[in-house]
Amino acid sequence: MRPLLIFSLVLLFTAGPSGSTELVPFAPRKPTATEVLARYGPPSQRIGADLWVYWNFPHASTAALNAGYDTLAVHVVGEEVRSIRLVNAAELRALLRSIGDTRPPAGHSR
């Protein structure tokens, strides 16, 4: 499955509380891929070339964590970050299993 389609499904099925999941530590502009790597390090998992996943994202707010939004999903095309969002890890794992990505996330069991 194409990474953009996967990312679209991730956003559709794992959107955060009140639909407001866009992460804004880089406001007022979106960061570059290099800036994301510098700030958060390498992703826990890469799905295709375009989707970076940071499982158990330590920078999520208390409200986001309490609502289950503990994973950062980053859609990267080259150096451009198209979207960066907090998502629900359990929903993301279920979605990835349903579309055939059965590899468990690094450090996670099924």
Residue pairs with C-beta under 8 A, 6 or more apart in sequence:
1 99
1 100
2 48
3 47
3 48
3 49
3 50
3 51
3 75
4 50
4 75
6 47
6 48
6 51
6 96
6 99
6 101
7 50
7 51
7 73
7 75
7 82
7 83
9 95
9 99
10 51
10 73
10 87
10 92
10 95
11 21
11 73
11 83
11 85
11 87
13 91
13 95
14 73
14 87
14 88
14 91
14 92
14 95
15 21
15 85
15 87
16 64
16 67
16 69
16 85
16 86
16 87
16 88
17 63
17 64
17 67
17 69
21 69
21 85
21 86
21 87
22 83
22 84
22 85
23 72
23 84
23 85
23 86
25 39
25 59
26 35
26 84
30 80
30 81
30 82
30 84
31 39
31 81
31 84
32 79
32 80
32 81
33 76
33 78
33 79
33 80
33 81
34 79
35 81
36 52
36 74
36 76
36 81
36 84
40 54
40 57
40 59
40 72
43 52
43 53
43 54
43 74
44 53
44 54
44 55
44 56
44 105
44 106
44 107
45 52
45 53
45 55
45 103
45 105
45 106
46 52
46 53
47 53
47 96
47 101
50 75
50 76
50 77
51 73
51 74
51 75
51 76
52 73
52 74
52 76
53 71
53 72
53 73
53 74
53 92
53 105
54 71
54 72
54 73
54 74
55 71
55 89
55 105
55 106
55 107
55 108
56 70
56 71
56 89
56 107
57 70
57 71
57 72
57 86
59 72
60 69
60 70
60 72
60 86
64 70
64 86
67 88
68 88
68 89
68 90
68 91
69 86
69 87
69 88
70 86
70 88
70 89
71 86
71 87
71 88
71 89
71 92
72 84
72 85
72 86
72 87
73 83
73 84
73 85
73 86
73 87
73 92
74 81
74 83
74 84
75 81
75 82
75 83
75 84
76 82
93 105
93 108
96 102
104 110
